[in-house]
Amino acid sequence: MSPDQPVFEGDILIVDDNIDNLKVLTTVLKNRGYKTRQVTSGARALEVVQKKAPDLILLDVQMPELNGFDVCSRLKASPDTREIPIIFITAQSTTESKVQGFSVGGCDYITKPLQVDEVLARVGHQLEIRRLTQGINRRNRQLEQILNALPLPYVITMTDGRVYDANHLALDLFGVGRQELPRVISEEFYVHPEERTAMVKEILSRGRIRDRELQMRSRKGREFWALISASLFELDEETGIFVGINDITERKELEMALETKAMTDPLTGIYNRRAFIEKSESRFKMARRHSLSLAVLLFDIDHFKKINDTWGHEVGDLALRHFT
Protein backbone atom coordinates (compact mmCIF):
# COMPACT_ATOMS: atom_id res chain seq x y z
CA MET A 1 0.00 0.00 0.00
CA SER A 2 1.33 3.45 -0.90
CA PRO A 3 2.15 5.78 2.04
CA ASP A 4 -0.10 8.34 0.36
CA GLN A 5 -3.11 6.05 0.70
CA PRO A 6 -5.21 5.76 3.88
CA VAL A 7 -4.88 2.63 6.02
CA PHE A 8 -8.65 2.51 6.31
CA GLU A 9 -10.87 4.34 3.80
CA GLY A 10 -13.17 5.62 6.49
CA ASP A 11 -16.26 7.80 6.29
CA ILE A 12 -15.40 11.01 8.17
CA LEU A 13 -17.94 13.57 9.33
CA ILE A 14 -16.51 17.08 9.79
CA VAL A 15 -18.50 19.40 12.06
CA ASP A 16 -17.46 23.08 12.12
CA ASP A 17 -19.37 26.34 11.83
CA ASN A 18 -16.34 27.92 10.12
CA ILE A 19 -16.64 27.37 6.36
CA ASP A 20 -12.92 27.96 5.79
CA ASN A 21 -12.01 25.25 8.31
CA LEU A 22 -14.45 22.86 6.63
CA LYS A 23 -12.88 23.46 3.23
CA VAL A 24 -9.34 22.99 4.51
CA LEU A 25 -10.10 19.75 6.35
CA THR A 26 -12.15 18.38 3.47
CA THR A 27 -9.39 19.08 0.95
CA VAL A 28 -6.67 17.55 3.15
CA LEU A 29 -8.65 14.39 3.87
CA LYS A 30 -9.96 13.90 0.33
CA ASN A 31 -6.43 14.27 -1.06
CA ARG A 32 -5.43 11.39 1.22
CA GLY A 33 -8.30 9.28 -0.11
CA TYR A 34 -10.79 9.54 2.75
CA LYS A 35 -14.53 9.95 2.25
CA THR A 36 -15.89 13.05 3.94
CA ARG A 37 -19.19 14.69 4.85
CA GLN A 38 -19.56 18.23 6.21
CA VAL A 39 -22.09 20.00 8.44
CA THR A 40 -21.96 23.44 10.06
CA SER A 41 -23.86 22.91 13.34
CA GLY A 42 -24.13 20.50 16.22
CA ALA A 43 -27.84 19.95 15.68
CA ARG A 44 -27.30 19.07 12.03
CA ALA A 45 -24.49 16.68 13.03
CA LEU A 46 -26.86 14.74 15.28
CA GLU A 47 -29.37 14.41 12.43
CA VAL A 48 -26.75 13.22 9.94
CA VAL A 49 -25.27 10.66 12.33
CA GLN A 50 -28.68 9.13 13.02
CA LYS A 51 -29.24 8.59 9.28
CA LYS A 52 -25.80 7.08 8.64
CA ALA A 53 -23.13 6.63 11.28
CA PRO A 54 -19.63 7.69 10.18
CA ASP A 55 -16.40 5.93 11.11
CA LEU A 56 -14.95 9.08 12.67
CA ILE A 57 -16.14 12.56 13.63
CA LEU A 58 -13.96 15.67 13.60
CA LEU A 59 -15.89 17.96 15.93
CA ASP A 60 -15.33 21.65 16.54
CA VAL A 61 -15.73 22.55 20.21
CA GLN A 62 -16.81 26.20 19.94
CA MET A 63 -20.08 26.37 18.01
CA PRO A 64 -23.22 28.43 18.67
CA GLU A 65 -26.32 26.88 20.32
CA LEU A 66 -24.94 23.33 20.64
CA ASN A 67 -21.19 23.15 21.27
CA GLY A 68 -18.94 20.18 20.59
CA PHE A 69 -18.98 18.87 24.17
CA ASP A 70 -22.80 18.80 24.12
CA VAL A 71 -22.89 16.97 20.80
CA CYS A 72 -20.36 14.41 22.01
CA SER A 73 -22.31 13.81 25.24
CA ARG A 74 -25.51 13.11 23.29
CA LEU A 75 -23.78 10.75 20.88
CA LYS A 76 -22.12 8.81 23.70
CA ALA A 77 -25.45 8.48 25.51
CA SER A 78 -26.96 6.44 22.67
CA PRO A 79 -26.03 2.75 22.20
CA ASP A 80 -26.28 3.26 18.43
CA THR A 81 -23.60 5.97 18.28
CA ARG A 82 -21.49 5.63 21.43
CA GLU A 83 -18.75 3.62 19.67
CA ILE A 84 -18.03 6.31 17.04
CA PRO A 85 -14.62 7.88 17.79
CA ILE A 86 -14.66 11.69 18.12
CA ILE A 87 -11.66 13.99 17.70
CA PHE A 88 -12.20 17.49 19.03
CA ILE A 89 -10.91 20.46 17.03
CA THR A 90 -10.36 23.57 19.13
CA ALA A 91 -8.27 26.67 19.55
CA GLN A 92 -8.27 26.02 23.31
CA SER A 93 -5.31 23.96 24.49
CA THR A 94 -5.84 24.32 28.23
CA THR A 95 -5.73 21.28 30.48
CA GLU A 96 -9.27 21.98 31.70
CA SER A 97 -10.62 21.96 28.15
CA LYS A 98 -8.89 18.68 27.31
CA VAL A 99 -10.06 17.03 30.52
CA GLN A 100 -13.63 18.07 29.76
CA GLY A 101 -13.37 16.69 26.23
CA PHE A 102 -12.07 13.32 27.39
CA SER A 103 -14.66 13.17 30.19
CA VAL A 104 -17.56 13.45 27.73
CA GLY A 105 -16.12 10.69 25.52
CA GLY A 106 -13.70 12.30 23.08
CA CYS A 107 -10.73 10.18 22.01
CA ASP A 108 -8.28 12.84 20.86
CA TYR A 109 -7.62 16.57 20.32
CA ILE A 110 -6.38 18.63 17.36
CA THR A 111 -5.58 22.24 18.16
CA LYS A 112 -5.84 25.18 15.81
CA PRO A 113 -4.13 26.40 13.71
CA LEU A 114 -4.31 23.03 11.96
CA GLN A 115 -1.13 21.25 10.90
CA VAL A 116 -1.72 18.91 7.95
CA ASP A 117 0.69 16.19 9.10
CA GLU A 118 -0.77 16.20 12.61
CA VAL A 119 -4.35 16.00 11.29
CA LEU A 120 -3.51 13.06 9.03
CA ALA A 121 -1.58 11.26 11.76
CA ARG A 122 -4.33 11.56 14.38
CA VAL A 123 -7.10 10.73 11.91
CA GLY A 124 -5.18 7.72 10.58
CA HIS A 125 -4.50 6.47 14.11
CA GLN A 126 -8.15 6.62 15.15
CA LEU A 127 -9.37 5.04 11.93
CA GLU A 128 -6.91 2.18 12.35
CA ILE A 129 -8.24 1.61 15.88
CA ARG A 130 -11.75 1.74 14.44
CA ARG A 131 -10.82 -0.81 11.78
CA LEU A 132 -9.33 -3.19 14.35
CA THR A 133 -12.30 -2.75 16.66
CA GLN A 134 -14.75 -3.47 13.86
CA GLY A 135 -12.75 -6.57 12.97
CA ILE A 136 -12.86 -7.82 16.56
CA ASN A 137 -16.59 -7.12 16.79
CA ARG A 138 -17.16 -8.90 13.49
CA ARG A 139 -15.23 -11.98 14.67
CA ASN A 140 -17.16 -11.95 17.94
CA ARG A 141 -20.44 -11.88 16.03
CA GLN A 142 -19.25 -14.71 13.82
CA LEU A 143 -18.24 -16.75 16.87
CA GLU A 144 -21.64 -16.12 18.42
CA GLN A 145 -23.36 -17.21 15.19
CA ILE A 146 -21.27 -20.38 15.09
CA LEU A 147 -22.04 -21.19 18.73
CA ASN A 148 -25.75 -20.60 18.22
CA ALA A 149 -25.74 -22.80 15.12
CA LEU A 150 -24.31 -25.78 17.01
CA PRO A 151 -26.91 -28.51 17.67
CA LEU A 152 -25.92 -28.96 21.34
CA PRO A 153 -25.56 -26.55 24.28
CA TYR A 154 -22.03 -25.16 24.49
CA VAL A 155 -20.44 -23.00 27.19
CA ILE A 156 -17.07 -21.23 27.26
CA THR A 157 -15.72 -20.92 30.80
CA MET A 158 -12.46 -19.90 32.40
CA THR A 159 -10.63 -22.30 34.70
CA ASP A 160 -11.69 -20.27 37.76
CA GLY A 161 -15.38 -20.81 36.93
CA ARG A 162 -16.23 -17.54 35.20
CA VAL A 163 -18.55 -17.98 32.23
CA TYR A 164 -17.24 -16.16 29.14
CA ASP A 165 -19.96 -17.07 26.65
CA ALA A 166 -22.69 -19.59 25.86
CA ASN A 167 -24.98 -20.37 22.96
CA HIS A 168 -28.73 -19.95 23.20
CA LEU A 169 -29.30 -23.67 23.81
CA ALA A 170 -27.09 -23.55 26.90
CA LEU A 171 -28.75 -20.36 28.13
CA ASP A 172 -32.16 -22.03 27.81
CA LEU A 173 -30.93 -25.24 29.46
CA PHE A 174 -29.64 -23.43 32.54
CA GLY A 175 -32.29 -20.70 32.62
CA VAL A 176 -29.81 -17.82 32.32
CA GLY A 177 -30.17 -14.56 30.38
CA ARG A 178 -27.25 -13.45 28.21
CA GLN A 179 -26.98 -10.21 30.16
CA GLU A 180 -26.33 -12.26 33.32
CA LEU A 181 -23.26 -14.07 31.96
CA PRO A 182 -20.65 -11.67 33.41
CA ARG A 183 -21.97 -12.48 36.90
CA VAL A 184 -22.33 -16.24 36.47
CA ILE A 185 -19.99 -18.76 38.13
CA SER A 186 -20.27 -22.22 36.59
CA GLU A 187 -20.04 -24.14 39.90
CA GLU A 188 -23.63 -23.18 40.71
CA PHE A 189 -24.85 -25.43 37.90
CA TYR A 190 -23.23 -28.60 39.27
CA VAL A 191 -25.18 -30.71 41.76
CA HIS A 192 -21.80 -31.75 43.17
CA PRO A 193 -19.45 -28.75 42.61
CA GLU A 194 -16.42 -30.83 43.60
CA GLU A 195 -16.95 -32.82 40.40
CA ARG A 196 -16.21 -29.71 38.33
CA THR A 197 -13.03 -29.11 40.33
CA ALA A 198 -11.86 -32.65 39.56
CA MET A 199 -12.92 -32.29 35.93
CA VAL A 200 -10.96 -29.05 35.46
CA LYS A 201 -7.88 -30.63 37.04
CA GLU A 202 -8.09 -33.51 34.58
CA ILE A 203 -8.64 -31.18 31.61
CA LEU A 204 -5.59 -29.11 32.58
CA SER A 205 -3.56 -32.31 32.77
CA ARG A 206 -4.81 -34.07 29.64
CA GLY A 207 -6.09 -31.17 27.52
CA ARG A 208 -9.60 -32.60 27.16
CA ILE A 209 -12.20 -35.00 28.44
CA ARG A 210 -14.88 -36.92 26.57
CA ASP A 211 -18.32 -38.26 27.50
CA ARG A 212 -18.21 -37.61 31.25
CA GLU A 213 -21.57 -38.14 32.98
CA LEU A 214 -22.37 -35.53 35.65
CA GLN A 215 -25.43 -34.27 37.46
CA MET A 216 -26.24 -30.62 36.77
CA ARG A 217 -29.03 -28.20 37.60
CA SER A 218 -30.65 -25.10 36.18
CA ARG A 219 -31.27 -21.75 37.84
CA LYS A 220 -34.85 -22.89 38.52
CA GLY A 221 -33.63 -25.95 40.43
CA ARG A 222 -34.26 -28.60 37.78
CA GLU A 223 -31.67 -31.35 38.13
CA PHE A 224 -30.60 -33.32 35.09
CA TRP A 225 -27.92 -35.71 33.89
CA ALA A 226 -25.42 -34.28 31.42
CA LEU A 227 -22.85 -35.88 29.13
CA ILE A 228 -19.84 -33.55 29.14
CA SER A 229 -17.01 -33.19 26.64
CA ALA A 230 -14.52 -30.35 27.06
CA SER A 231 -11.26 -29.01 25.59
CA LEU A 232 -8.70 -26.37 26.57
CA PHE A 233 -7.92 -23.32 24.45
CA GLU A 234 -6.31 -19.91 24.84
CA LEU A 235 -8.69 -16.96 25.18
CA ASP A 236 -7.49 -13.36 25.65
CA GLU A 237 -4.17 -14.64 27.09
CA GLU A 238 -6.09 -16.81 29.58
CA THR A 239 -6.83 -20.50 29.57
CA GLY A 240 -10.42 -21.20 28.63
CA ILE A 241 -12.48 -24.38 28.50
CA PHE A 242 -14.90 -25.12 25.67
CA VAL A 243 -17.62 -27.34 27.16
CA GLY A 244 -20.21 -29.32 25.23
CA ILE A 245 -23.26 -30.40 27.21
CA ASN A 246 -25.75 -33.07 26.19
CA ASP A 247 -28.84 -33.49 28.37
CA ILE A 248 -29.13 -37.27 28.77
CA THR A 249 -31.70 -37.27 31.58
CA GLU A 250 -34.26 -39.29 29.64
CA ARG A 251 -31.68 -41.90 28.63
CA LYS A 252 -30.23 -42.04 32.16
CA GLU A 253 -33.64 -42.49 33.76
CA LEU A 254 -34.38 -45.31 31.31
CA GLU A 255 -31.04 -46.97 32.13
CA MET A 256 -31.70 -46.68 35.84
CA ALA A 257 -35.22 -48.07 35.42
CA LEU A 258 -33.91 -51.04 33.45
CA GLU A 259 -31.17 -51.64 36.01
CA THR A 260 -33.70 -51.49 38.84
CA LYS A 261 -35.98 -53.89 36.97
CA ALA A 262 -33.11 -56.32 36.43
CA MET A 263 -32.03 -56.20 40.07
CA THR A 264 -35.37 -56.28 41.93
CA ASP A 265 -38.32 -58.57 42.40
CA PRO A 266 -41.30 -57.23 40.41
CA LEU A 267 -43.79 -58.11 43.18
CA THR A 268 -42.10 -56.72 46.28
CA GLY A 269 -39.52 -54.32 44.84
CA ILE A 270 -36.73 -55.80 46.98
CA TYR A 271 -33.41 -57.06 45.58
CA ASN A 272 -33.65 -60.33 43.68
CA ARG A 273 -31.22 -63.26 43.81
CA ARG A 274 -28.85 -61.73 41.24
CA ALA A 275 -28.63 -58.48 43.16
CA PHE A 276 -28.24 -60.35 46.46
CA ILE A 277 -25.24 -62.27 45.13
CA GLU A 278 -23.58 -59.12 43.73
CA LYS A 279 -24.23 -57.06 46.87
CA SER A 280 -23.15 -59.81 49.23
CA GLU A 281 -19.88 -60.34 47.36
CA SER A 282 -19.00 -56.65 47.65
CA ARG A 283 -19.97 -56.60 51.34
CA PHE A 284 -17.83 -59.67 52.08
CA LYS A 285 -14.84 -58.06 50.35
CA MET A 286 -15.30 -54.83 52.29
CA ALA A 287 -15.62 -56.75 55.60
CA ARG A 288 -12.37 -58.64 54.92
CA ARG A 289 -10.54 -55.49 53.83
CA HIS A 290 -11.49 -53.56 56.97
CA SER A 291 -11.67 -56.54 59.39
CA LEU A 292 -15.35 -55.96 60.05
CA SER A 293 -18.02 -58.36 61.27
CA LEU A 294 -20.76 -59.36 58.87
CA ALA A 295 -24.24 -60.67 59.64
CA VAL A 296 -26.97 -62.16 57.47
CA LEU A 297 -30.60 -62.15 58.58
CA LEU A 298 -33.11 -64.65 57.24
CA PHE A 299 -36.84 -63.92 57.52
CA ASP A 300 -39.70 -66.36 57.04
CA ILE A 301 -43.47 -65.80 57.23
CA ASP A 302 -45.10 -68.55 59.29
CA HIS A 303 -48.14 -70.27 57.85
CA PHE A 304 -48.07 -68.12 54.69
CA LYS A 305 -49.49 -71.03 52.67
CA LYS A 306 -52.74 -70.76 54.66
CA ILE A 307 -53.20 -67.18 53.40
CA ASN A 308 -52.92 -68.29 49.79
CA ASP A 309 -55.16 -71.35 50.38
CA THR A 310 -57.82 -69.40 52.26
CA TRP A 311 -57.89 -65.99 50.54
CA GLY A 312 -56.23 -66.65 47.23
CA HIS A 313 -52.91 -65.66 45.70
CA GLU A 314 -53.88 -62.01 45.11
CA VAL A 315 -54.37 -61.51 48.86
CA GLY A 316 -51.15 -63.44 49.43
CA ASP A 317 -49.32 -61.00 47.12
CA LEU A 318 -50.78 -58.07 49.07
CA ALA A 319 -49.55 -59.63 52.28
CA LEU A 320 -46.04 -60.03 50.85
CA ARG A 321 -45.94 -56.41 49.67
CA HIS A 322 -47.19 -55.21 53.05
CA PHE A 323 -44.55 -57.25 54.87
CA THR A 324 -41.69 -55.97 52.73
Secondary structure, DSSP 8 states (H G I E B T S, - for coil): --TTS-SS--EEEEE-S-HHHHHHHHHHHHHTT-EEEEESSHHHHHHHHHHS--SEEEEES--SSS-HHHHHHHHHHSTTTTTS-EEEEES---HHHHHHHHHTT--EEEESS--HHHHHHHHHHHHHHHHHHHHHHHHHHHHHHHHHHSSS-EEEEETTSBEEEE-HHHHHHHT--GGGGGG-BGGGGBSSHHHHHHHHHHHHHHSEEEEEEEEEE-TT--EEEEEEEEEEEEETTEEEEEEEEEE-HHHHHHHHHHHHHHHB-TTT-SB-HHHHHHHHHHHHHHHHHHT----------TTHHHHHHHH-HHHHHHHHHHH-
